[in-house]
Amino acid sequence: MSPRVTIGLSYMNNEDTLPLVLASIFAQSFCDWELLLVDDGSTDGSSEIARSIQDPRVRAISDGQNKGLSTRLNEIADLATSELLARMDADDLMHPKRLERQVEFLDKYPQVDVVGTGIYSVDRKYRVVGSRCITKLAISPAAVLKRSVFSHPTIMGRTRWFRSNRYDPSFVRAEDRELWCRTFQTSKFALMDDFLLFYREVGVFNITKYLKSTITDRKILKRYGPSLVGIPTTCVFYAYSHLKSMLYRAAVLVRVEDLLVKARNSRLSPSQIAEAESVVCKIKNIEVPGLFFRKAVCNKEGHFE
């Protein structure tokens, strides 16, 4: 019998983060899943970690090639045996309730094709620094062009939708934004306000990757902007994209880029941070069959050390 959910995770050279990511998957309260671990040409020990897992729900796939994320995501949709497909990145952590709550949502709203969630923003050591969530999902031409509909690794959707709506490999590092621009008028998207992913971004900002993303953003504007919002508005968005690139370049030069990353988030109270970090600490103490790594030590406040 097929599982309810396929978790699709493409990785490349993530040996430092992959064990903890896997622990967050094995920490799920919802257990009717399969995990597709797709290697995109790793040259470190990532593929050995994937192959070492001793659980029949896990499939480790490696062809030795570097095809890019878009191609791998399309392959995952083709390989999935379940009706629902959940995205996951190789350096973020799932909240233990993520699969359970998203499955419940999609069961309750069968008309929804794809659902995303809010995120906890964390640093390189998975310490919580803030949260981010769009309280009202804005699906308009201008909104879709200006910003991504979802935080990409939070999404879960119907496998048939991903098979019918493929990622375009020519849109490197913004493949999700292109997909939403192409499909929002014929699809039903939704957003849960639960924080169900720990998104690793503070202290790991990469200006080269960011600038590649903005180049692709402008490519998306050129393709879809004139027909969706008209040429004048497209020009405004295009100029704004260039301005952001200049701002982040300057921030990197004076080493304050993390301030810009944090500025996107909402602040959390000390008690909210402690509650979130206690979840991370529990994840760090989950055993993954076949994997062995140092367990975390939590102090009495629930923070990990």
Backbone torsions as a table, in degrees:
resi	resn	phi	psi	omega
1	MET	NA	135.1	-177.0
2	SER	-71.9	146.9	176.0
3	PRO	-71.0	164.0	178.3
4	ARG	-73.3	-37.2	-171.7
5	VAL	-129.3	136.0	167.4
6	THR	-103.6	126.5	173.3
7	ILE	-96.7	119.3	-178.5
8	GLY	-105.5	119.2	-176.8
9	LEU	-131.5	111.9	174.1
10	SER	-98.8	135.8	-176.6
11	TYR	-136.2	155.5	172.2
12	MET	-150.2	114.0	178.1
13	ASN	56.4	55.5	179.4
14	ASN	-119.8	36.2	-176.2
15	GLU	-62.7	-26.4	-178.7
16	ASP	-75.9	-30.6	-175.3
17	THR	-107.4	-22.3	-172.6
18	LEU	-58.8	-41.9	-179.9
19	PRO	-57.2	-42.6	-179.4
20	LEU	-71.8	-35.6	175.2
21	VAL	-60.0	-44.0	178.4
22	LEU	-63.7	-38.5	177.5
23	ALA	-60.0	-38.3	179.5
24	SER	-66.8	-29.0	176.7
25	ILE	-73.6	-42.8	178.5
26	PHE	-72.7	-10.9	176.8
27	ALA	-86.3	-1.9	-175.2
28	GLN	-64.0	138.2	175.5
29	SER	-72.1	-23.9	177.0
30	PHE	-97.0	120.1	-169.6
31	CYS	-108.6	-2.9	-176.6
32	ASP	-88.0	71.4	-176.7
33	TRP	-136.5	162.9	165.6
34	GLU	-123.7	150.5	-179.1
35	LEU	-119.8	122.2	175.1
36	LEU	-102.3	111.4	177.5
37	LEU	-100.9	107.2	-173.7
38	VAL	-109.8	115.0	179.9
39	ASP	-80.5	127.7	179.1
40	ASP	-106.0	52.9	174.6
41	GLY	83.3	37.0	-179.9
42	SER	-63.7	146.3	176.1
43	THR	-117.4	3.4	176.5
44	ASP	-104.8	-150.8	-177.0
45	GLY	-93.8	14.1	-176.5
46	SER	-60.1	-46.0	-176.7
47	SER	-66.0	-32.7	176.5
48	GLU	-66.0	-39.0	176.2
49	ILE	-61.2	-46.8	-179.1
50	ALA	-61.3	-43.4	-177.5
51	ARG	-71.9	-19.7	-176.1
52	SER	-79.6	-13.6	-176.3
53	ILE	-68.1	129.9	-177.0
54	GLN	-108.0	79.1	179.2
55	ASP	-153.9	127.7	-175.9
56	PRO	-65.7	-13.6	179.1
57	ARG	-80.0	-8.7	-173.9
58	VAL	-105.7	129.5	174.0
59	ARG	-117.9	119.3	177.0
60	ALA	-98.5	122.6	-173.9
61	ILE	-121.9	128.9	179.7
62	SER	-148.9	128.1	176.8
63	ASP	-117.5	5.5	177.0
64	GLY	76.8	5.4	-176.4
65	GLN	-109.4	155.9	174.2
66	ASN	-108.6	98.2	-175.1
67	LYS	-101.4	-15.5	-177.9
68	GLY	98.4	156.1	-174.1
69	LEU	-62.3	-44.1	-176.8
70	SER	-57.8	-47.1	179.5
71	THR	-62.3	-41.8	-179.9
72	ARG	-65.9	-38.4	178.0
73	LEU	-65.2	-37.7	175.9
74	ASN	-65.7	-39.6	177.2
75	GLU	-62.7	-41.1	179.5
76	ILE	-60.4	-43.2	178.3
77	ALA	-60.7	-38.2	179.5
78	ASP	-70.8	-33.7	-176.5
79	LEU	-84.1	-19.8	-175.9
80	ALA	-60.9	139.5	178.6
81	THR	-106.8	0.1	-176.0
82	SER	-104.9	170.0	178.8
83	GLU	-83.2	-19.5	-179.4
84	LEU	-120.2	144.9	-177.1
85	LEU	-129.9	125.8	180.0
86	ALA	-110.7	131.4	175.4
87	ARG	-80.4	149.2	174.3
88	MET	-154.6	140.0	175.7
89	ASP	-100.2	165.6	-172.0
90	ALA	-90.2	11.4	175.5
91	ASP	-138.5	8.2	176.1
92	ASP	-106.5	167.4	180.0
93	LEU	-121.6	137.3	172.3
94	MET	-78.9	137.8	165.7
95	HIS	-66.3	142.2	-177.4
96	PRO	-56.0	-21.7	-178.8
97	LYS	-97.9	3.8	-172.7
98	ARG	-57.6	-57.9	-176.1
99	LEU	-60.9	-43.8	-178.5
100	GLU	-56.9	-48.5	-175.3
101	ARG	-72.8	-36.1	179.1
102	GLN	-72.4	-36.4	175.7
103	VAL	-63.8	-44.9	177.7
104	GLU	-57.9	-41.8	-179.1
105	PHE	-64.4	-47.5	-177.9
106	LEU	-69.3	-29.4	174.4
107	ASP	-69.9	-36.9	-178.8
108	LYS	-73.4	-32.9	-177.5
109	TYR	-122.0	80.0	-175.8
110	PRO	-65.2	-14.4	179.2
111	GLN	-79.5	-14.6	-178.1
112	VAL	-79.7	132.8	178.6
113	ASP	-89.6	-43.9	-176.1
114	VAL	-139.9	136.1	177.2
115	VAL	-128.8	137.5	175.8
116	GLY	-116.0	177.0	-178.7
117	THR	-137.0	174.1	171.7
118	GLY	-76.8	171.0	-178.2
119	ILE	-132.6	152.3	162.0
120	TYR	-92.5	128.6	175.1
121	SER	-85.9	128.0	-177.8
122	VAL	-128.8	160.9	178.2
123	ASP	-90.6	-171.1	-174.3
124	ARG	-63.9	-22.6	178.0
125	LYS	-100.0	13.2	177.9
126	TYR	65.9	31.4	171.3
127	ARG	-87.0	133.7	-173.6
128	VAL	-76.5	129.8	-179.1
129	VAL	-120.0	-9.3	-179.6
130	GLY	172.0	-172.1	178.8
131	SER	-141.2	161.8	179.9
132	ARG	-149.2	129.7	178.3
133	CYS	-160.1	136.1	173.3
134	ILE	-83.8	111.7	-174.3
135	THR	-69.9	-26.1	177.6
136	LYS	-132.2	119.2	-177.2
137	LEU	-72.0	116.2	-178.9
138	ALA	-99.8	104.1	179.1
139	ILE	-108.7	79.6	174.3
140	SER	-127.5	159.9	179.2
141	PRO	-53.5	-44.7	-178.5
142	ALA	-66.1	-42.7	-178.2
143	ALA	-65.3	-41.4	-179.0
144	VAL	-67.3	-36.5	178.9
145	LEU	-72.7	-34.4	-172.4
146	LYS	-78.8	-33.4	-177.9
147	ARG	-151.0	160.2	179.4
148	SER	-68.6	143.7	179.8
149	VAL	-64.6	-41.9	-175.7
150	PHE	-127.2	162.4	158.7
151	SER	-77.2	111.7	-165.8
152	HIS	-49.9	-47.4	-176.7
153	PRO	-71.1	-2.3	178.7
154	THR	-89.1	-8.6	-167.9
155	ILE	-78.4	147.4	166.5
156	MET	-133.5	140.4	-179.5
157	GLY	-151.7	-177.1	-179.2
158	ARG	-83.7	130.0	-174.3
159	THR	-55.8	-38.9	-179.5
160	ARG	-62.4	-31.8	179.0
161	TRP	-67.0	-44.3	-179.7
162	PHE	-67.5	-29.4	177.0
163	ARG	-73.3	-31.1	179.8
164	SER	-85.1	-22.3	-177.2
165	ASN	-124.7	92.3	-172.0
166	ARG	-84.3	151.6	170.1
167	TYR	-71.3	143.2	179.1
168	ASP	-96.5	112.1	-177.0
169	PRO	-62.7	-14.6	-179.2
170	SER	-78.4	-9.4	179.4
171	PHE	-104.5	76.3	-173.6
172	VAL	-70.8	131.4	176.2
173	ARG	69.9	5.6	171.1
174	ALA	-145.1	32.5	-177.0
175	GLU	-61.8	-30.5	179.7
176	ASP	-70.6	-43.0	179.9
177	ARG	-61.7	-40.7	177.7
178	GLU	-63.0	-40.4	-179.8
179	LEU	-63.1	-43.1	-179.9
180	TRP	-66.1	-40.7	178.8
181	CYS	-62.1	-35.3	-176.7
182	ARG	-78.7	-25.5	-169.4
183	THR	-117.5	-10.0	-170.1
184	PHE	-62.7	-27.5	-177.7
185	GLN	-77.5	-16.5	-178.4
186	THR	-119.6	8.7	-176.6
187	SER	-127.6	165.1	176.8
188	LYS	-114.8	113.3	179.3
189	PHE	-107.3	153.3	178.3
190	ALA	-146.5	160.5	-179.7
191	LEU	-136.7	129.3	174.2
192	MET	-92.3	143.9	-179.4
193	ASP	-89.3	6.6	174.5
194	ASP	-71.3	145.1	174.0
195	PHE	-92.6	101.4	-170.3
196	LEU	-119.8	14.4	176.9
197	LEU	-146.4	138.9	173.2
198	PHE	-98.3	107.4	-170.2
199	TYR	-97.4	114.0	-174.4
200	ARG	-83.8	108.9	-175.6
201	GLU	-143.6	-27.7	-177.3
202	VAL	-83.7	126.3	-179.0
203	GLY	87.8	-1.7	179.1
204	VAL	-126.1	17.2	-178.4
205	PHE	-63.1	133.1	-179.3
206	ASN	-120.8	109.6	-174.8
207	ILE	-64.5	-34.6	179.9
208	THR	-63.2	-45.7	178.7
209	LYS	-65.7	-39.8	179.9
210	TYR	-62.0	-44.6	-179.1
211	LEU	-66.5	-34.4	174.6
212	LYS	-63.0	-38.9	178.2
213	SER	-63.8	-41.2	-178.7
214	THR	-69.5	-32.3	175.2
215	ILE	-62.6	-42.7	178.1
216	THR	-69.0	-36.0	175.8
217	ASP	-56.3	-42.8	-179.5
218	ARG	-70.9	-30.0	174.0
219	LYS	-64.8	-39.1	176.8
220	ILE	-64.6	-43.0	178.7
221	LEU	-60.1	-42.0	179.4
222	LYS	-62.7	-40.0	-176.0
223	ARG	-76.3	-44.3	-170.6
224	TYR	-106.8	-22.1	-174.2
225	GLY	-57.8	-54.1	-176.4
226	PRO	-56.0	-39.9	-177.8
227	SER	-78.9	-26.5	-176.3
228	LEU	-90.2	-41.7	-174.9
229	VAL	-129.2	-1.9	-179.2
230	GLY	91.3	161.9	-175.7
231	ILE	-67.6	-43.3	-179.0
232	PRO	-59.1	-47.3	179.7
233	THR	-66.1	-37.4	176.4
234	THR	-59.5	-41.6	178.9
235	CYS	-63.5	-38.0	177.4
236	VAL	-63.6	-47.4	178.8
237	PHE	-62.0	-37.7	-179.3
238	TYR	-64.5	-44.2	178.8
239	ALA	-65.5	-39.5	178.8
240	TYR	-62.4	-38.8	178.1
241	SER	-62.6	-43.2	177.6
242	HIS	-63.9	-38.8	179.8
243	LEU	-63.3	-42.7	177.9
244	LYS	-62.2	-40.8	178.6
245	SER	-60.2	-43.8	179.0
246	MET	-64.2	-39.6	-179.4
247	LEU	-63.7	-44.4	-179.3
248	TYR	-70.4	-34.8	174.8
249	ARG	-59.3	-46.3	-179.6
250	ALA	-64.5	-40.1	-179.7
251	ALA	-62.6	-38.7	178.5
252	VAL	-65.8	-39.4	-179.4
253	LEU	-61.2	-36.5	-179.5
254	VAL	-101.6	8.8	173.1
255	ARG	60.8	43.5	175.7
256	VAL	-123.8	23.4	-177.1
257	GLU	-61.5	-31.5	179.5
258	ASP	-65.1	-27.1	176.7
259	LEU	-65.1	-37.9	177.5
260	LEU	-69.0	-39.5	178.4
261	VAL	-63.2	-46.0	-179.2
262	LYS	-66.3	-29.7	-177.4
263	ALA	-64.2	-19.4	179.1
264	ARG	-76.4	-13.5	-171.6
265	ASN	-99.7	162.0	170.1
266	SER	-92.3	144.7	179.9
267	ARG	-76.8	147.6	177.5
268	LEU	-112.9	150.4	176.1
269	SER	-73.8	161.2	177.2
270	PRO	-54.8	-37.9	179.9
271	SER	-69.4	-36.2	177.5
272	GLN	-67.2	-40.3	177.2
273	ILE	-64.2	-43.7	-180.0
274	ALA	-61.8	-40.6	179.4
275	GLU	-64.6	-43.6	-179.9
276	ALA	-66.7	-41.7	-178.4
277	GLU	-70.6	-26.1	175.3
278	SER	-66.7	-31.5	175.9
279	VAL	-67.3	-44.3	178.0
280	VAL	-60.7	-39.9	179.6
281	CYS	-62.8	-40.2	177.8
282	LYS	-64.5	-40.2	177.7
283	ILE	-60.6	-41.3	-178.2
284	LYS	-64.5	-16.1	-179.6
285	ASN	-105.6	10.7	176.2
286	ILE	-81.1	136.3	177.4
287	GLU	-91.0	131.8	175.6
288	VAL	-104.4	121.8	-176.8
289	PRO	-54.7	121.5	179.5
290	GLY	95.0	-13.7	180.0
291	LEU	-108.6	145.0	178.0
292	PHE	-134.6	118.2	174.2
293	PHE	-147.1	161.2	-173.0
294	ARG	-62.5	130.6	177.0
295	LYS	-76.4	153.2	179.1
296	ALA	-79.5	157.3	174.2
297	VAL	-114.0	119.8	-179.9
298	CYS	-96.6	138.6	174.1
299	ASN	-85.0	-179.4	-172.6
300	LYS	-67.3	-20.6	177.5
301	GLU	-83.7	-6.0	179.7
302	GLY	95.1	-2.7	176.6
303	HIS	-77.1	152.1	177.1
304	PHE	-96.1	154.0	-175.1
305	GLU	-117.5	NA	NA
